Amino acid sequence: MSTVRPGRGAYAALLLVAVLVNLPLLHHTWQQWRIDRDGVDVTAEVTDTDVLREESDPHHVVRFRLPEDVDPSGRTWPAQVDPETWQRAEETGEVGVRVLPGEPGAHHVDGEQASVLGWVVIGVVDVIVLLLALLLWRIRRTGMTSEVIARHTSHG
């Protein structure tokens, strides 16, 4: 009866998955830090306001254009904001934005509300990766005999 133990490649694969899954979180955190540290406050022109899913779960959205000296291309940017900010933006036609100089895509709108769905998905995948790592560690520590492997694969 032989014993099978997972090699280092299995751990490396799990580590790679964990890094790839958490890259968006790391990038977002780094970008927010840069915006907080080096960003400049500007007043953006509101080009449109909308309420999505008004009946069930309202999402207040503003679309805005940054000042020309900040974004010469004149792109329109969307942001989900709290109801008070949305109301003020609709009334005044303006919204406050903190933006990184030279990087108009790196901005934070006053009253902005981010969806938690992406963070929940990252958390769930992190838990799965952690459970798989624990399973690999247990198998590596105790080993899995060829009889156990044969019994589990014969049911397929």
N, C-alpha and C positions, 0 to 999 in steps of 0.2 A: 504494500500500500504506500503510495507516494503522497507527499504533501506539496501543495501548490501555494505559493505566496506571491502577491502582486509586487511587481518591480517598481523602480523609481519612475518609470515612464507614466504609470497611472497617476502618481502624485503630481508629476509635472503637467499632465493634461488637466487635472483638476485646478492646479494653480493658474494655468493659462485661462481656463474658463472663468475663474474668479476675477482675474485681472480684466478680461474683456467685458464681463458683465458690469464691473464697477467703474469702467472708464467714463461713462457719461456722468456719473456722480462726481468723480474726481475732477473732470473738466468743468462741470457746472460750479463746483465749490471754488476752484481756482479762478474762474472767470468772475464770479461774484466778489471774491476777495479783491481782484484787480479793479473792478468797478467801484467798490467801496473805497479803495485806497487812492486810485488815480482818476476816477471819473469826474466829469464836470456836469453841473446841473444846467439843463436847458429847458425852455418851454417849447413844446412841440405843437404843431397845428393838427387838430383832430379833423380827419377827413370823413369819418363815418363812425356811427355807434350802432350796436345791435345787441339784442338779447337772444341767445340761442337756448333752445329747450325751455322756453318760458313757462310752460305748463308744469313740467315735472322737476327739473333741476336747473334753474336759470343760471346762465353764464353770461355775464356782462362783458362785452367786447368793445374795445375802441380800436380804431385804425388811425394811425397818425403819421405825420411826415416831420422829420427832424429839420431844424434850420439848415439852410443851404451850405453854410460854412462848416457844418458838422457832417452832412451827407449830401455832397454835390449831385449825386445821382437822383435825388428826390424820391427815393423808394418810399412805399407805404408799408408800415410795420403794424402787425396786430398785437394786441395784448388783452388778456383777460384780467379785469380789475374788479374791485369790490363795488357794490352798488352805489355808495356815496361818491367815489371817484368817477364812476360812469355818469352819474347824474350831473356832477360839476363839469365834466368834459362835454356833455351834451349841451349844457347851458352856456358855457363860455367858449367852446370851440378850441380849448387848449388843455394840455395835460403836461405835468412835470415829468421829465425823464433825466436819469443820470446815465451818461454815456461815456465810453472810453474815447478819447481823442484819436482820430484816425481809424477807429473801428466801430462804425455806426451799428453794426449787428450786435455788438456787445453793449447792451443797455438794460436798464431796469426802470420800469414805469412806476410812478407813484401809485400806491394802492394795488399793485399787481398781485394776482393770485395764481399760483402755479397748481397744476393738477398733481395730486398725490399718486395717481395710478402708476406712473413710471417708477416711483420710489418703492411702491408696494411690490411691483414685479421684480425689481432688483433685490429686495429683501427676501422674497420667496426663493429666488434662484440661489441666493447666498446660503439660505438655510439648507436647500437641497445639496449644494456643493459641500457644505459642512457635514451633513449626514453621510454623504458618500465617502468623504475623507475619514470619518470615524469608522465606517464600515471597512474601508481598506486597512486602516490601522489595526482594527480587531482581527481581520483575516491575516494580516501580516504577523501579528503577535502570536496568534494561536494556530495559524495555518488552516488550510482546508484540504481534507484528504480527497484523493481521487474518487473514493466511494461516494462522498457527498456531492461532488461535481457530477458524477455519472447519474446519481439519483435525480438531481435537479435538471439536468439536460435531457433526460430520457422522457420527461413529461411534455416536451415541446413538440 
